[in-house]
């Protein structure tokens, strides 16, 4: 079976408080994008697990989240057969786009559909959360307001069909633990739930990602990307998650100049 795990962006990201379990309570909107990896999983008659990767380099395939997802299910369901997994990586790694989490979530979905059909969605959600706070989002893959660690979600209606998005990734991997450690959590003045219902043109003033201050101070080249996107006519631009990807939301009629970012990874996505 072949599936195509997609990425996401964060529309706003508030770090509200640090919890006793050392995780943080957040508020954000996860928005899925039509930019995808490819993942194939088939039963392996050779009675061993095989995992191969093509596309963008993956530094540590032994600890890949696809493998972790398989091992998590295998622990509780020893009848799960050995498999061949092949991942073609298109989504940049450590970029704030959730590519690894998506791969893991889609691995769980394939294994359920092919081999563990009695698993409920609530059980699958439980396994997904063990792999990453945003993994459960990719099981449902619709715009949602996320809270808690990111595992609590409520569908939210957002119409971005008259826009397109430019993703810019400079190839910098941000250490998420370091970034969280630099944040001073606080209750936001206005909830993202309220801001996101306003016209996109108003988001620039109100919709914030708390990681920007820390990351922009330490990586001024990432801050520069956001500035260039606004100069190029973006209605809204932001860092995505705690990664290094910056995205700009443009009107569908805008002529985007990718040559502004010749040294970086660039992808333009038309929204529907």
Backbone as CSV, one residue per row, in Angstrom:
resi,resn,N_x,N_y,N_z,CA_x,CA_y,CA_z,C_x,C_y,C_z
1,UNK,0.849,-1.196,0.000,0.000,0.000,0.000,0.883,1.244,0.000
2,UNK,0.531,2.219,-0.829,1.269,3.474,-0.905,0.364,4.616,-0.442
3,UNK,0.898,5.455,0.425,0.187,6.645,0.895,1.117,7.844,0.771
4,UNK,0.547,9.023,0.938,1.303,10.253,0.725,1.132,11.187,1.926
5,UNK,1.988,11.025,2.956,1.889,11.870,4.148,2.166,13.332,3.814
6,UNK,1.248,14.190,4.224,1.358,15.616,3.912,1.913,16.392,5.099
7,UNK,2.319,17.623,4.837,2.846,18.472,5.905,1.741,19.380,6.444
8,UNK,2.111,20.214,7.416,1.189,21.203,7.980,1.962,22.488,8.246
9,UNK,1.235,23.572,8.420,1.808,24.794,8.968,1.041,25.137,10.240
10,UNK,1.642,25.954,11.077,0.970,26.503,12.248,0.492,27.909,11.933
11,UNK,-0.797,28.140,12.118,-1.339,29.491,12.053,-1.386,30.017,13.484
12,UNK,-0.358,30.773,13.843,-0.209,31.241,15.215,0.270,30.119,16.122
13,UNK,0.979,30.487,17.183,1.433,29.490,18.164,1.733,30.200,19.474
14,UNK,0.880,29.965,20.460,1.067,30.529,21.799,1.574,29.450,22.747
15,UNK,2.656,29.751,23.458,3.157,28.864,24.508,2.615,29.411,25.820
16,UNK,1.656,28.722,26.396,0.870,29.293,27.490,1.473,29.002,28.863
17,UNK,1.891,27.755,29.095,2.461,27.432,30.408,3.295,26.163,30.319
18,UNK,4.264,26.046,31.250,5.016,24.806,31.376,4.325,23.931,32.398
19,UNK,4.171,22.662,32.083,3.436,21.737,32.924,4.381,20.967,33.846
20,UNK,3.807,20.285,34.819,4.606,19.512,35.761,5.324,18.350,35.088
21,UNK,4.786,17.877,33.952,5.439,16.779,33.234,6.510,17.275,32.263
22,UNK,6.809,18.600,32.357,7.840,19.266,31.532,7.420,19.513,30.091
23,UNK,6.216,19.096,29.711,5.661,19.531,28.438,5.090,20.942,28.622
24,UNK,4.676,21.541,27.515,4.073,22.869,27.561,2.650,22.818,27.019
25,UNK,1.768,23.587,27.621,0.448,23.802,27.048,0.558,24.870,25.968
26,UNK,-0.012,24.578,24.820,0.072,25.495,23.686,-1.326,25.788,23.155
27,UNK,-1.386,26.760,22.277,-2.583,27.029,21.473,-2.102,27.341,20.067
28,UNK,-2.640,26.630,19.090,-2.232,26.852,17.706,-3.316,26.320,16.782
29,UNK,-3.264,26.708,15.534,-4.082,26.082,14.500,-3.154,25.290,13.594
30,UNK,-3.415,23.991,13.470,-2.732,23.144,12.498,-3.512,23.217,11.193
31,UNK,-2.789,23.526,10.109,-3.443,23.634,8.801,-2.699,22.719,7.823
32,UNK,-3.388,21.689,7.267,-2.707,20.757,6.365,-2.443,21.382,4.996
33,UNK,-1.312,20.991,4.407,-0.946,21.476,3.075,-0.727,20.309,2.127
34,UNK,-0.963,20.569,0.851,-0.811,19.554,-0.191,0.654,19.515,-0.668
35,UNK,1.531,19.138,0.261,2.952,18.948,-0.027,3.343,17.691,0.729
36,UNK,3.825,16.657,0.026,3.784,15.310,0.584,5.077,14.521,0.403
37,UNK,5.301,13.607,1.361,6.232,12.505,1.196,5.467,11.355,0.532
38,UNK,6.167,10.261,0.267,5.514,9.038,-0.208,5.991,7.887,0.666
39,UNK,5.057,7.032,1.048,5.375,5.924,1.947,4.701,4.651,1.444
40,UNK,5.486,3.595,1.275,4.947,2.293,0.869,5.263,1.260,1.943
41,UNK,4.268,0.472,2.320,4.451,-0.605,3.289,3.797,-1.875,2.735
42,UNK,4.569,-2.960,2.688,4.050,-4.257,2.260,4.573,-5.322,3.215
43,UNK,3.836,-6.411,3.321,4.300,-7.536,4.124,5.576,-8.111,3.522
44,UNK,6.489,-8.544,4.391,7.775,-9.066,3.934,7.837,-10.571,4.209
45,UNK,7.838,-11.368,3.159,7.863,-12.823,3.295,9.212,-13.336,3.794
46,UNK,10.231,-12.483,3.774,11.565,-12.898,4.230,11.689,-12.915,5.748
47,UNK,10.581,-12.600,6.430,10.541,-12.677,7.899,11.555,-11.742,8.568
48,UNK,11.722,-10.579,7.999,12.520,-9.541,8.643,11.966,-8.192,8.210
49,UNK,12.245,-7.176,9.013,11.802,-5.824,8.677,12.872,-5.112,7.852
50,UNK,12.425,-4.411,6.828,13.340,-3.644,5.988,12.800,-2.219,5.853
51,UNK,13.714,-1.268,5.906,13.320,0.143,5.807,14.327,0.868,4.920
52,UNK,13.846,1.460,3.846,14.710,2.186,2.922,14.168,3.595,2.715
53,UNK,15.078,4.490,2.349,14.720,5.896,2.174,15.355,6.436,0.912
54,UNK,14.595,7.232,0.153,15.126,7.995,-0.965,14.703,9.451,-0.791
55,UNK,15.136,10.290,-1.714,14.775,11.705,-1.638,15.744,12.467,-0.757
56,UNK,15.224,13.382,0.058,16.063,14.167,0.947,16.803,13.261,1.927
57,UNK,18.047,13.598,2.282,18.814,12.747,3.203,18.144,12.641,4.572
58,UNK,18.150,11.436,5.117,17.660,11.182,6.470,18.851,10.674,7.285
59,UNK,19.247,11.437,8.292,20.509,11.180,8.989,20.494,9.863,9.763
60,UNK,19.399,9.577,10.458,19.366,8.415,11.342,18.141,7.559,11.039
61,UNK,18.316,6.618,10.119,17.166,5.795,9.735,16.782,4.801,10.827
62,UNK,17.725,4.465,11.720,17.417,3.514,12.789,16.349,4.055,13.728
63,UNK,16.356,5.369,13.945,15.391,5.984,14.856,14.271,6.713,14.126
64,UNK,14.083,6.387,12.857,13.026,7.043,12.100,11.666,6.771,12.725
65,UNK,10.785,7.761,12.672,9.473,7.639,13.312,8.593,6.565,12.661
66,UNK,8.831,6.254,11.410,8.076,5.149,10.789,8.406,3.836,11.486
67,UNK,9.683,3.630,11.742,10.104,2.430,12.462,9.569,2.429,13.888
68,UNK,9.612,3.585,14.539,9.106,3.668,15.905,7.607,3.351,15.948
69,UNK,6.881,3.813,14.936,5.443,3.537,14.882,5.192,2.032,14.756
70,UNK,5.944,1.383,13.883,5.808,-0.065,13.725,6.123,-0.781,15.036
71,UNK,7.249,-0.414,15.666,7.675,-1.097,16.895,6.678,-0.889,18.030
72,UNK,6.049,0.280,18.047,5.056,0.564,19.080,3.867,-0.403,18.971
73,UNK,3.397,-0.623,17.757,2.285,-1.559,17.556,2.728,-3.013,17.756
74,UNK,3.925,-3.321,17.289,4.433,-4.687,17.405,4.534,-5.118,18.869
75,UNK,4.875,-4.167,19.747,4.992,-4.463,21.180,3.673,-4.996,21.751
76,UNK,2.573,-4.393,21.328,1.265,-4.787,21.857,0.544,-5.814,20.991
77,UNK,0.973,-5.928,19.724,0.314,-6.860,18.796,1.391,-7.701,18.105
78,UNK,1.890,-8.717,18.814,3.000,-9.514,18.263,2.649,-10.231,16.965
79,UNK,1.374,-10.330,16.660,0.978,-10.970,15.401,1.238,-10.077,14.184
80,UNK,1.599,-8.836,14.403,1.900,-7.928,13.283,3.050,-8.515,12.470
81,UNK,2.869,-8.719,11.169,3.920,-9.378,10.378,5.105,-8.456,10.106
82,UNK,6.205,-9.039,9.709,7.344,-8.242,9.260,6.968,-7.516,7.964
83,UNK,7.548,-6.339,7.780,7.172,-5.508,6.629,8.406,-4.912,5.956
84,UNK,8.201,-4.557,4.693,9.133,-3.681,3.989,8.518,-2.290,3.968
85,UNK,9.282,-1.296,4.399,8.829,0.090,4.342,9.796,0.879,3.476
86,UNK,9.221,1.656,2.562,10.055,2.568,1.770,9.473,3.970,1.879
87,UNK,10.318,4.909,2.283,9.918,6.301,2.454,10.668,7.171,1.456
88,UNK,9.918,7.902,0.647,10.537,8.912,-0.219,10.308,10.266,0.424
89,UNK,11.405,10.918,0.826,11.334,12.133,1.636,11.409,13.376,0.753
90,UNK,10.328,14.144,0.768,10.280,15.418,0.047,10.173,16.608,0.995
91,UNK,9.523,16.398,2.149,9.317,17.467,3.121,10.598,17.655,3.923
92,UNK,11.156,18.863,3.981,12.393,19.083,4.745,12.255,18.625,6.192
93,UNK,13.370,18.141,6.732,13.389,17.572,8.080,13.708,18.671,9.096
94,UNK,13.063,18.608,10.273,13.308,19.581,11.330,12.949,20.986,10.925
95,UNK,11.895,21.099,10.114,11.565,22.381,9.502,10.309,23.027,10.055
96,UNK,9.658,22.405,11.050,8.421,22.962,11.575,7.205,22.626,10.744
97,UNK,7.340,21.671,9.823,6.238,21.298,8.928,5.593,19.973,9.311
98,UNK,6.136,19.312,10.319,5.513,18.080,10.802,5.685,16.886,9.898
99,UNK,6.690,16.905,9.010,6.841,15.810,8.064,7.079,14.460,8.729
100,UNK,7.955,14.420,9.740,8.219,13.168,10.442,6.998,12.655,11.175
101,UNK,6.257,13.565,11.804,5.028,13.179,12.506,3.994,12.634,11.533
102,UNK,3.902,13.258,10.362,2.965,12.775,9.346,3.341,11.375,8.883
103,UNK,4.640,11.141,8.658,5.088,9.807,8.242,4.704,8.762,9.290
104,UNK,4.896,9.108,10.560,4.567,8.177,11.640,3.074,7.899,11.693
105,UNK,2.264,8.955,11.608,0.813,8.792,11.672,0.303,7.961,10.499
106,UNK,0.845,8.200,9.310,0.404,7.430,8.143,0.869,5.977,8.240
107,UNK,2.018,5.746,8.889,2.452,4.370,9.135,1.434,3.649,10.003
108,UNK,1.002,4.305,11.079,-0.022,3.708,11.945,-1.290,3.396,11.155
109,UNK,-1.699,4.327,10.301,-2.943,4.123,9.542,-2.825,2.937,8.581
110,UNK,-1.685,2.816,7.906,-1.505,1.682,6.995,-1.531,0.363,7.766
111,UNK,-0.793,0.310,8.871,-0.708,-0.939,9.635,-2.070,-1.343,10.186
112,UNK,-2.848,-0.360,10.585,-4.222,-0.657,11.040,-5.055,-1.212,9.881
113,UNK,-5.009,-0.525,8.744,-5.870,-0.908,7.624,-5.513,-2.273,7.051
114,UNK,-4.199,-2.582,7.011,-3.767,-3.828,6.372,-3.747,-5.018,7.338
115,UNK,-3.377,-4.765,8.593,-3.089,-5.893,9.481,-3.844,-5.883,10.814
116,UNK,-4.287,-4.716,11.275,-4.885,-4.620,12.607,-6.222,-3.897,12.512
117,UNK,-7.128,-4.467,11.762,-8.377,-3.777,11.442,-9.273,-3.563,12.662
118,UNK,-9.036,-4.297,13.735,-9.879,-4.133,14.930,-9.475,-2.938,15.783
119,UNK,-8.355,-2.333,15.486,-7.920,-1.159,16.250,-8.917,-0.018,16.054
120,UNK,-9.298,0.627,17.143,-10.201,1.776,17.054,-9.397,3.061,16.809
121,UNK,-10.081,4.109,16.379,-9.403,5.386,16.172,-8.905,5.967,17.492
122,UNK,-9.613,5.726,18.570,-9.137,6.230,19.867,-7.846,5.527,20.267
123,UNK,-7.728,4.234,19.974,-6.476,3.527,20.235,-5.354,4.066,19.351
124,UNK,-5.679,4.314,18.085,-4.670,4.834,17.167,-4.197,6.216,17.622
125,UNK,-5.124,7.022,18.112,-4.755,8.331,18.658,-3.786,8.187,19.825
126,UNK,-4.019,7.213,20.681,-3.155,6.981,21.835,-1.733,6.649,21.379
127,UNK,-1.623,5.772,20.383,-0.294,5.424,19.874,0.371,6.634,19.198
128,UNK,-0.422,7.385,18.444,0.129,8.551,17.749,0.715,9.557,18.732
129,UNK,0.035,9.771,19.846,0.503,10.742,20.825,1.836,10.316,21.438
130,UNK,2.070,9.018,21.538,3.352,8.539,22.062,4.498,8.837,21.109
131,UNK,4.179,9.088,19.849,5.207,9.357,18.843,5.486,10.846,18.679
132,UNK,4.534,11.695,19.035,4.728,13.135,18.904,3.438,13.876,19.173
133,UNK,3.566,15.081,19.716,2.368,15.833,20.116,1.471,16.181,18.934
134,UNK,2.056,16.335,17.745,1.238,16.685,16.589,0.860,15.475,15.736
135,UNK,1.303,14.276,16.125,0.966,13.083,15.340,-0.538,12.831,15.244
136,UNK,-1.298,12.973,16.340,-2.740,12.715,16.213,-3.422,13.594,15.168
137,UNK,-2.919,14.804,14.972,-3.513,15.685,13.962,-3.528,15.026,12.595
138,UNK,-2.441,14.333,12.246,-2.330,13.773,10.903,-3.214,12.548,10.692
139,UNK,-3.770,12.003,11.760,-4.738,10.919,11.590,-6.047,11.446,11.018
140,UNK,-6.361,12.703,11.300,-7.634,13.292,10.874,-7.442,14.308,9.742
141,UNK,-6.325,15.042,9.797,-5.869,15.836,8.656,-6.865,16.891,8.187
142,UNK,-7.405,17.636,9.126,-8.251,18.766,8.765,-7.879,19.942,9.667
143,UNK,-8.108,21.178,9.200,-7.740,22.332,10.038,-8.364,22.218,11.420
144,UNK,-7.540,22.448,12.440,-8.064,22.329,13.792,-7.341,23.276,14.733
145,UNK,-8.059,23.662,15.778,-7.472,24.423,16.872,-6.935,23.414,17.873
146,UNK,-5.633,23.434,18.114,-4.991,22.458,18.988,-4.597,23.101,20.308
147,UNK,-4.737,22.326,21.380,-4.369,22.808,22.704,-3.747,21.666,23.488
148,UNK,-3.506,21.876,24.807,-2.748,20.907,25.566,-1.341,20.844,25.008
149,UNK,-0.776,19.658,24.860,0.518,19.486,24.188,0.390,19.666,22.678
150,UNK,-0.849,19.728,22.212,-1.154,19.712,20.794,-2.073,18.570,20.450
151,UNK,-2.324,17.700,21.473,-3.117,16.500,21.222,-4.620,16.744,21.288
152,UNK,-5.034,17.818,21.965,-6.459,18.141,22.011,-6.786,19.028,20.815
153,UNK,-7.766,18.628,20.042,-8.052,19.396,18.832,-9.544,19.510,18.602
154,UNK,-9.905,20.621,18.004,-11.294,20.864,17.623,-11.295,21.392,16.195
155,UNK,-12.085,20.774,15.300,-12.124,21.271,13.919,-12.486,22.745,13.886
156,UNK,-11.865,23.466,12.966,-12.114,24.894,12.841,-12.286,25.223,11.368
157,UNK,-13.223,26.101,11.077,-13.517,26.439,9.687,-12.657,27.630,9.251
158,UNK,-11.798,27.400,8.280,-10.956,28.451,7.716,-10.995,28.322,6.201
159,UNK,-11.356,29.389,5.513,-11.414,29.363,4.054,-10.235,30.144,3.482
160,UNK,-9.217,29.397,3.031,-8.045,30.015,2.408,-7.989,29.697,0.910
161,UNK,-9.142,29.386,0.329,-9.176,28.933,-1.065,-8.777,30.016,-2.058
162,UNK,-8.820,31.275,-1.648,-8.433,32.353,-2.571,-6.967,32.768,-2.392
163,UNK,-6.190,31.896,-1.737,-4.785,32.221,-1.464,-3.871,31.098,-1.940
164,UNK,-2.595,31.406,-2.005,-1.565,30.392,-2.191,-0.451,30.657,-1.188
165,UNK,0.313,29.640,-0.917,1.335,29.718,0.129,2.704,29.458,-0.473
166,UNK,3.670,30.267,-0.064,5.066,30.017,-0.402,5.785,29.563,0.859
167,UNK,6.387,28.374,0.792,7.201,27.857,1.882,8.670,28.115,1.574
168,UNK,9.390,28.647,2.547,10.816,28.898,2.395,11.544,28.209,3.546
169,UNK,12.459,27.318,3.218,13.246,26.661,4.260,14.735,26.861,3.980
170,UNK,15.459,27.475,4.927,16.872,27.772,4.699,17.818,26.634,5.021
171,UNK,17.271,25.466,5.382,18.134,24.327,5.664,18.740,24.331,7.053
172,UNK,18.177,25.121,7.954,18.651,25.184,9.342,17.749,24.314,10.198
173,UNK,18.333,23.423,10.985,17.541,22.599,11.898,17.584,23.210,13.291
174,UNK,16.411,23.529,13.817,16.280,24.144,15.135,16.049,23.053,16.173
175,UNK,16.794,23.105,17.255,16.583,22.169,18.357,15.336,22.582,19.127
176,UNK,14.300,21.741,19.086,13.023,22.104,19.697,13.144,22.288,21.209
177,UNK,13.911,21.420,21.874,14.080,21.547,23.326,14.752,22.861,23.686
178,UNK,15.753,23.240,22.911,16.426,24.524,23.135,15.447,25.676,22.971
179,UNK,14.640,25.626,21.910,13.691,26.710,21.642,12.670,26.840,22.763
180,UNK,12.116,25.713,23.214,11.162,25.759,24.335,11.819,26.317,25.592
181,UNK,13.092,25.968,25.810,13.793,26.425,26.998,14.000,27.927,27.043
182,UNK,13.956,28.571,25.888,14.158,30.020,25.812,12.855,30.811,25.920
183,UNK,11.723,30.102,25.870,10.418,30.762,25.882,9.994,31.092,27.308
184,UNK,9.389,32.250,27.484,8.725,32.605,28.736,7.220,32.472,28.513
185,UNK,6.624,31.366,28.967,5.197,31.135,28.707,4.322,32.230,29.302
186,UNK,3.219,32.514,28.619,2.285,33.541,29.104,0.940,33.352,28.428
187,UNK,-0.114,33.749,29.127,-1.439,33.750,28.516,-1.500,34.836,27.452
188,UNK,-1.995,34.527,26.269,-2.079,35.537,25.209,-3.161,36.563,25.503
189,UNK,-2.967,37.759,24.977,-3.984,38.805,25.156,-5.275,38.440,24.441
190,UNK,-5.138,37.791,23.274,-6.299,37.375,22.480,-6.105,35.943,22.015
191,UNK,-7.127,35.136,22.128,-7.032,33.741,21.717,-6.897,33.630,20.200
192,UNK,-6.116,32.661,19.764,-6.001,32.383,18.327,-7.365,32.045,17.746
193,UNK,-8.204,31.399,18.529,-9.553,31.069,18.070,-10.287,32.312,17.580
194,UNK,-10.104,33.446,18.271,-10.775,34.692,17.894,-10.072,35.367,16.713
195,UNK,-8.742,35.337,16.722,-7.987,36.010,15.660,-8.220,35.349,14.311
196,UNK,-8.278,34.019,14.309,-8.313,33.275,13.054,-9.616,33.487,12.294
197,UNK,-10.652,33.976,12.985,-11.925,34.236,12.307,-11.914,35.581,11.582
198,UNK,-10.902,36.393,11.833,-10.799,37.695,11.189,-10.210,37.530,9.782
199,UNK,-10.369,38.537,8.916,-9.773,38.463,7.580,-8.258,38.265,7.647
200,UNK,-7.708,37.527,6.690,-6.268,37.255,6.666,-5.457,38.549,6.707
201,UNK,-5.990,39.604,6.094,-5.282,40.884,6.042,-5.003,41.461,7.436
202,UNK,-5.760,41.029,8.450,-5.573,41.550,9.805,-4.623,40.689,10.641
203,UNK,-4.272,39.518,10.140,-3.464,38.604,10.948,-2.083,39.157,11.262
204,UNK,-1.527,39.940,10.369,-0.160,40.451,10.555,0.004,41.131,11.900
205,UNK,-1.010,41.851,12.340,-0.915,42.612,13.587,-1.194,41.756,14.819
206,UNK,-1.932,40.657,14.662,-2.447,39.954,15.835,-2.017,38.505,15.980
207,UNK,-1.751,37.819,14.865,-1.501,36.379,14.909,0.004,36.121,15.022
208,UNK,0.440,35.670,16.197,1.867,35.570,16.494,2.293,34.124,16.734
209,UNK,3.564,33.860,16.466,4.217,32.612,16.835,5.256,32.959,17.901
210,UNK,5.073,32.456,19.120,5.948,32.819,20.229,7.401,32.415,20.011
211,UNK,7.655,31.453,19.128,9.031,31.045,18.875,9.806,32.068,18.042
212,UNK,9.104,32.957,17.373,9.804,33.875,16.474,10.826,34.740,17.207
213,UNK,10.476,35.263,18.362,11.400,36.152,19.057,12.729,35.444,19.323
214,UNK,12.653,34.242,19.868,13.858,33.490,20.216,14.644,33.092,18.970
215,UNK,13.947,32.535,17.992,14.635,32.024,16.799,15.167,33.156,15.941
216,UNK,14.418,34.220,15.800,14.897,35.348,14.994,16.124,36.006,15.616
217,UNK,16.169,36.068,16.952,17.334,36.660,17.624,18.598,35.850,17.353
218,UNK,18.459,34.539,17.304,19.616,33.666,17.147,19.915,33.311,15.694
219,UNK,18.918,33.445,14.831,19.091,33.126,13.410,18.513,34.263,12.578
220,UNK,19.250,35.387,12.472,18.712,36.558,11.766,18.387,36.294,10.301
221,UNK,19.019,35.271,9.705,18.712,34.960,8.305,17.280,34.442,8.160
222,UNK,16.743,33.804,9.215,15.353,33.349,9.175,14.412,34.547,9.293
223,UNK,14.750,35.472,10.156,13.958,36.701,10.278,13.913,37.441,8.941
224,UNK,15.031,37.441,8.229,15.117,38.137,6.944,14.143,37.541,5.932
225,UNK,13.945,36.229,5.981,13.005,35.587,5.059,11.612,36.177,5.237
226,UNK,11.185,36.322,6.481,9.863,36.882,6.752,9.757,38.307,6.215
227,UNK,10.789,39.087,6.411,10.782,40.475,5.923,10.665,40.517,4.398
228,UNK,11.381,39.626,3.726,11.335,39.597,2.255,9.948,39.184,1.770
229,UNK,9.325,38.235,2.448,7.984,37.797,2.051,6.985,38.951,2.131
230,UNK,7.065,39.750,3.180,6.160,40.904,3.285,6.454,41.926,2.187
231,UNK,7.708,42.154,1.898,8.059,43.094,0.825,7.567,42.587,-0.530
232,UNK,7.476,41.256,-0.665,7.018,40.657,-1.927,5.500,40.637,-2.043
233,UNK,4.799,41.118,-1.005,3.344,41.236,-1.092,2.544,40.227,-0.302
234,UNK,3.186,39.486,0.614,2.438,38.518,1.421,1.379,39.223,2.260
235,UNK,0.197,38.616,2.325,-0.846,39.125,3.211,-0.501,38.805,4.670
236,UNK,0.165,37.660,4.846,0.584,37.244,6.177,1.809,36.352,6.018
237,UNK,2.752,36.456,6.938,3.945,35.611,6.923,4.295,35.235,8.353
238,UNK,4.821,34.015,8.523,5.110,33.542,9.875,6.071,32.367,9.835
239,UNK,6.772,32.183,10.942,7.487,30.944,11.206,6.458,29.847,11.429
240,UNK,6.776,28.622,11.000,5.878,27.493,11.251,6.435,26.650,12.389
241,UNK,5.647,26.470,13.431,6.084,25.670,14.565,7.356,26.223,15.174
242,UNK,8.248,25.310,15.573,9.536,25.723,16.138,10.666,25.456,15.156
243,UNK,10.309,25.194,13.896,11.321,24.900,12.890,11.803,26.155,12.191
244,UNK,12.524,25.984,11.109,13.115,27.129,10.411,12.328,27.551,9.179
245,UNK,11.244,26.846,8.855,10.457,27.213,7.682,9.616,28.446,7.966
246,UNK,9.659,29.388,7.032,8.795,30.559,7.069,7.863,30.461,5.868
247,UNK,6.593,30.776,6.082,5.647,30.734,4.969,5.005,32.106,4.787
248,UNK,4.615,32.366,3.560,3.867,33.575,3.246,2.558,33.203,2.580
249,UNK,1.488,33.885,2.966,0.177,33.680,2.343,-0.064,34.823,1.369
250,UNK,-0.288,34.482,0.102,-0.455,35.459,-0.966,-1.811,35.271,-1.640
251,UNK,-2.328,36.330,-2.243,-3.497,36.200,-3.103,-3.171,35.276,-4.268
252,UNK,-4.178,34.544,-4.735,-3.965,33.619,-5.850,-3.453,34.312,-7.105
253,UNK,-3.768,35.596,-7.239,-3.364,36.334,-8.439,-1.938,36.859,-8.366
254,UNK,-1.294,36.712,-7.206,0.067,37.237,-7.038,1.049,36.455,-7.894
255,UNK,2.020,37.193,-8.458,3.123,36.564,-9.191,4.302,36.431,-8.240
256,UNK,4.608,35.200,-7.835,5.617,34.982,-6.802,7.006,34.865,-7.417
257,UNK,7.957,35.502,-6.778,9.318,35.561,-7.290,10.210,34.616,-6.482
258,UNK,10.321,33.382,-6.961,11.111,32.395,-6.232,12.603,32.729,-6.259
259,UNK,13.038,33.537,-7.220,14.458,33.873,-7.301,14.922,34.714,-6.116
260,UNK,13.978,35.217,-5.330,14.358,35.949,-4.122,15.032,35.025,-3.117
261,UNK,14.835,33.717,-3.302,15.352,32.748,-2.334,16.128,31.640,-3.039
262,UNK,17.033,32.022,-3.931,17.741,31.046,-4.751,18.541,30.030,-3.938
263,UNK,18.994,30.413,-2.754,19.845,29.526,-1.959,19.048,28.628,-1.016
264,UNK,17.711,28.737,-1.049,16.883,28.024,-0.085,15.922,27.069,-0.782
265,UNK,15.361,26.173,-0.002,14.280,25.310,-0.472,13.010,26.148,-0.583
266,UNK,12.351,26.106,-1.736,11.136,26.892,-1.975,10.047,25.989,-2.551
267,UNK,8.857,26.129,-2.033,7.726,25.386,-2.588,6.497,26.294,-2.566
268,UNK,5.780,26.352,-3.701,4.538,27.143,-3.800,3.379,26.173,-3.849
269,UNK,2.387,26.425,-2.999,1.237,25.532,-2.868,-0.032,26.318,-3.084
270,UNK,-0.836,25.907,-4.047,-2.146,26.529,-4.280,-3.158,25.890,-3.335
271,UNK,-3.850,26.704,-2.589,-4.838,26.213,-1.634,-6.180,26.031,-2.316
272,UNK,-6.967,25.109,-1.803,-8.271,24.792,-2.422,-9.373,24.976,-1.408
